[in-house]
Amino acid sequence: MIFYFSGTGNTRWVARQIADAIGEELLYIPDLIRKGQYEYEWHVGERIGFCFPTHGWQPPGIVREFIRKLRMRGFGNPQLKASEFGNSEERPFCWALTTCGDNMGEAMTILNKDLAKNTELNIADGQPLQAETLFSVIMPESYVCLPFMKTDTEEKEAMKIELAELQLPHIIQMIEERRRGIEELDKGATPRLYSYVIGGYFNKRMITDRKFTVDEDVCIKCGKCAKVCPVDNIKGTPPAWIHNGRCTCCLACYHHCPVHAINNGSITRRRGQYYFKKR
């Protein structure tokens, strides 16, 4: 099973390539949260994967919330010691992948800390479930709400997607073969600063729908923004944000608007739009 979240489509595309190749079920986290579906049955030999975009050098809040509530039945024999699992199929194989515009800091460290805090996911003798095989995939930039962050040029978008396509067969092979201990991550020059200082502030203070506006004279009332919102935070046409505290600032509404009628503060009026258009 592969649990994934995607706002502008980069992670969805990557997760689908992997799911199709290894024959695992693909589960969209916002849909699972809508249904209150947090409990799953693990079967011996089944892989467990997490795919998500990096938001402010951390896993998105919606992913972290889901992991806090996740329950997994069937983890082998809880009386076994961790050392007794060895590399047998009785020991769950867990992997994770994040997409990012340039680097992802310590997002995977934070993911594994969240997994460790959920004692309901312990696999044996108190050993927490951990993502042992980790990947990052550089994809086109979509966060445009800060002065130094812009969408990539069309040429750079195409280059990043082409490189990701070349990277994916290797990632798929590592997951298919259940290769443990693989860590292929673009952490950046100062990952702890990115994730715990800048990212800590970003995810605490800047994840809000309060700055979203719509130019009503430009809006064509197509309703696409509400349809693509993963947390059902938009209603009506022209759109109105509900301010329900669920916004992830994934910018799906901004990027999918066909007439660029939606903005997040004044800075995005001068910024481009992007969402993954292949498959």
C-alpha positions, 0 to 999 in steps of 0.5 A, spaced: 500 500 500 502 507 498 499 512 502 500 519 498 498 526 498 499 531 492 497 538 491 499 540 484 500 533 481 508 532 482 507 527 487 501 524 484 505 522 478 511 519 481 506 515 486 502 512 480 509 510 476 511 506 482 504 503 484 503 501 477 510 498 476 510 494 483 502 492 483 501 496 490 494 499 492 495 507 491 491 511 497 490 518 497 491 521 504 485 527 503 480 522 501 482 517 507 481 523 512 474 525 509 472 518 510 475 517 517 479 511 514 485 510 519 485 503 520 489 498 515 490 490 515 498 489 513 499 482 510 506 479 510 510 481 504 506 487 503 510 494 502 508 500 506 510 506 502 509 514 503 509 519 498 508 526 499 511 533 497 516 537 501 512 543 504 517 548 508 522 542 508 517 538 512 512 533 511 505 537 509 501 537 516 496 533 512 501 527 512 503 528 519 496 528 521 494 522 518 500 518 520 498 520 528 492 517 527 494 511 522 493 504 525 496 498 522 494 490 524 497 484 522 505 486 524 508 479 524 508 477 532 509 482 537 512 478 542 518 477 537 524 481 538 527 486 533 533 482 531 529 476 530 525 479 524 532 479 520 530 481 513 524 476 513 518 478 510 515 478 517 518 484 518 514 490 514 518 493 509 517 501 509 519 506 504 518 513 503 519 518 497 518 526 497 518 531 491 521 537 492 523 543 488 530 543 490 532 540 496 528 537 502 532 538 508 530 533 514 523 532 512 525 524 512 527 525 519 521 528 521 517 523 518 520 517 521 520 521 528 512 522 527 512 514 525 516 513 532 511 517 536 505 513 534 506 507 538 500 503 535 505 502 529 510 498 533 512 492 529 516 488 535 518 488 542 517 496 542 520 497 535 517 503 531 515 502 524 520 506 520 521 508 513 528 504 512 529 506 504 528 513 502 528 517 496 527 525 494 525 527 487 526 534 484 520 536 480 518 543 478 517 548 483 510 550 485 511 554 491 511 562 489 508 566 495 515 568 498 519 573 494 525 569 492 520 563 490 518 563 483 515 557 478 521 554 473 522 556 466 518 551 461 525 549 459 527 548 467 520 544 468 521 539 462 529 538 464 526 536 471 521 532 469 526 528 464 531 527 470 525 524 474 523 519 469 530 517 468 531 516 476 524 512 477 526 506 474 532 505 479 527 507 485 522 502 483 527 497 482 529 498 489 522 498 492 520 492 488 526 488 491 525 491 498 532 494 499 533 496 506 537 502 508 537 506 501 538 513 502 538 518 496 536 524 498 537 532 496 538 535 503 541 541 501 547 545 504 544 546 511 538 541 512 537 542 520 536 550 519 532 549 513 527 544 516 527 546 524 528 553 524 526 556 517 521 550 516 519 550 523 517 558 522 514 557 515 509 551 517 507 554 524 506 561 521 505 561 514 500 555 512 493 559 512 488 561 507 487 568 510 491 571 504 487 568 498 483 572 494 479 572 487 479 577 482 471 577 481 471 581 475 476 575 472 473 569 475 469 565 470 466 561 475 468 554 473 469 551 480 475 548 478 479 551 484 474 548 489 474 541 485 482 541 486 482 543 493 484 537 497 481 539 504 474 542 501 476 549 504 473 552 498 465 553 496 461 557 491 463 561 485 466 566 485 470 562 490 470 563 498 475 560 503 472 557 509 477 558 514 476 552 517 484 551 519 485 545 514 488 549 508 495 546 507 497 552 502 499 547 497 496 552 492 492 547 488 487 552 487 492 558 485 495 553 480 489 550 477 485 557 475 485 557 468 485 565 468 489 566 474 484 570 478 486 567 484 492 570 488 495 569 495 497 576 497 500 581 492 506 577 490 503 572 486 500 577 481 507 577 478 508 569 478 507 564 474 502 558 475 504 550 474 501 543 475 503 537 472 499 536 466 502 529 464 498 523 465 
